[in-house]
């Protein structure tokens, strides 16, 4: 076996170890965050996202995830954001009712997780308070923005 083949095998083994560790963390966070185990596609999507963030260039990792209504897209977003820790996960939701429903569910999770904050810009009436919220997200500080 050549040195290049040995290096490739070692790299593949390291990748498999990372995937196994990511799988464990993802399953644990799904269970504690949502109370269920992820479906195979959710596990693979979270692995891909986390690997992209961990090994890719710094900056945002845009993703477009298309699944049917009730298919588990929000759980992938929640889990991946939670596993990464820190930072901001911005979600654009096209329907006010859906945004309200997701906000309510995430607030229930935030009650048990000290490091999770949930905001819905449509619930904040004042433009000044919306700007204060945006600044607090950038500065990673807390602010009371409720009108």
C-alpha positions as CSV (number, residue, x, y, z in Angstrom):
1,X,0.0,0.0,0.0
2,X,1.4,3.4,-1.0
3,X,1.7,6.3,1.4
4,X,-1.1,8.1,-0.5
5,X,-3.4,5.1,-0.1
6,X,-2.6,4.9,3.6
7,X,-3.3,8.6,4.1
8,X,-6.6,8.2,2.2
9,X,-7.6,5.3,4.4
10,X,-6.7,7.2,7.6
11,X,-8.7,10.3,6.4
12,X,-11.7,8.0,5.6
13,X,-11.5,6.5,9.1
14,X,-11.3,10.0,10.7
15,X,-14.4,11.1,8.6
16,X,-16.3,8.0,9.8
17,X,-15.4,8.8,13.4
18,X,-16.6,12.4,13.0
19,X,-19.8,11.2,11.4
20,X,-20.4,8.8,14.3
21,X,-19.8,11.5,16.8
22,X,-22.0,14.0,15.0
23,X,-24.7,11.3,14.8
24,X,-24.6,10.8,18.5
25,X,-24.8,14.5,19.2
26,X,-27.7,15.0,16.7
27,X,-29.7,12.1,18.1
28,X,-29.2,13.4,21.6
29,X,-30.2,17.0,20.7
30,X,-33.3,15.8,18.8
31,X,-34.4,13.7,21.8
32,X,-33.9,16.5,24.3
33,X,-35.1,19.3,22.1
34,X,-38.1,17.7,20.4
35,X,-38.6,14.4,22.3
36,X,-38.1,12.1,19.3
37,X,-35.3,10.5,17.3
38,X,-34.5,12.0,13.8
39,X,-35.6,10.3,10.6
40,X,-32.7,9.1,8.4
41,X,-32.9,12.1,6.1
42,X,-32.9,14.5,9.1
43,X,-29.8,12.9,10.5
44,X,-28.0,13.0,7.1
45,X,-29.1,16.6,6.6
46,X,-27.9,17.7,10.0
47,X,-24.6,15.8,9.5
48,X,-24.1,17.6,6.2
49,X,-24.8,21.0,7.6
50,X,-22.6,20.6,10.7
51,X,-19.8,19.2,8.6
52,X,-20.1,22.1,6.2
53,X,-19.9,24.6,9.1
54,X,-17.0,22.8,10.8
55,X,-14.8,22.2,7.7
56,X,-15.9,24.9,5.3
57,X,-14.8,28.5,5.1
58,X,-16.0,30.9,7.8
59,X,-19.3,32.6,7.3
60,X,-23.0,31.7,6.7
61,X,-24.0,28.4,5.4
62,X,-27.1,29.0,3.3
63,X,-29.4,26.1,2.8
64,X,-32.7,25.5,1.0
65,X,-34.5,22.5,2.4
66,X,-37.7,21.5,0.6
67,X,-39.9,18.9,2.2
68,X,-43.7,18.6,2.6
69,X,-45.6,20.4,5.3
70,X,-45.1,18.6,8.6
71,X,-42.0,16.8,7.2
72,X,-39.6,17.9,9.9
73,X,-37.8,20.8,8.4
74,X,-38.1,22.9,11.5
75,X,-36.6,20.2,13.7
76,X,-33.5,20.1,11.4
77,X,-33.1,23.9,11.8
78,X,-33.6,23.7,15.6
79,X,-31.3,20.8,16.1
80,X,-28.5,22.1,13.9
81,X,-28.7,25.6,15.5
82,X,-28.7,24.1,19.0
83,X,-25.7,21.8,18.3
84,X,-23.7,24.7,16.9
85,X,-24.4,26.8,20.0
86,X,-24.1,30.5,20.0
87,X,-24.8,32.7,17.0
88,X,-28.0,33.5,15.3
89,X,-30.3,31.3,13.3
90,X,-32.5,33.5,11.1
91,X,-35.6,31.8,9.6
92,X,-37.9,33.4,7.1
93,X,-41.4,32.0,7.4
94,X,-43.9,33.0,4.6
95,X,-47.0,32.6,6.7
96,X,-47.8,34.6,9.9
97,X,-49.7,31.7,11.4
98,X,-46.9,29.3,10.8
99,X,-44.4,31.8,12.2
100,X,-46.5,32.1,15.4
101,X,-46.8,28.4,15.7
102,X,-43.0,27.9,15.4
103,X,-42.4,30.7,17.8
104,X,-44.7,29.2,20.4
105,X,-43.0,25.8,20.1
106,X,-39.5,27.3,20.4
107,X,-40.5,29.3,23.4
108,X,-41.5,26.1,25.2
109,X,-38.0,24.7,24.4
110,X,-36.4,28.0,25.5
111,X,-38.1,27.7,29.0
112,X,-35.9,24.6,29.6
113,X,-32.7,25.8,27.8
114,X,-30.9,28.8,29.3
115,X,-29.0,29.6,26.1
116,X,-32.0,29.7,23.7
117,X,-33.7,33.0,22.9
118,X,-36.7,33.2,20.6
119,X,-38.0,36.4,18.8
120,X,-40.7,36.9,16.2
121,X,-40.3,40.3,14.5
122,X,-44.0,40.4,13.7
123,X,-44.8,40.5,17.4
124,X,-42.7,43.6,17.9
125,X,-44.7,46.7,17.0
126,X,-42.2,49.5,17.3
127,X,-39.6,50.0,14.6
128,X,-37.3,51.3,17.3
129,X,-37.6,48.1,19.3
130,X,-37.0,46.0,16.1
131,X,-33.7,48.0,15.6
132,X,-32.8,47.4,19.3
133,X,-33.4,43.7,18.8
134,X,-31.2,43.5,15.7
135,X,-28.4,45.4,17.6
136,X,-28.7,43.0,20.5
137,X,-28.4,40.0,18.2
138,X,-25.3,41.4,16.7
139,X,-23.8,42.3,20.1
140,X,-25.0,39.0,21.6
141,X,-26.7,40.9,24.4
142,X,-30.2,40.6,25.8
143,X,-32.8,43.4,25.4
144,X,-36.5,43.9,26.3
145,X,-38.2,44.7,23.1
146,X,-41.8,44.0,23.9
147,X,-44.1,46.9,23.2
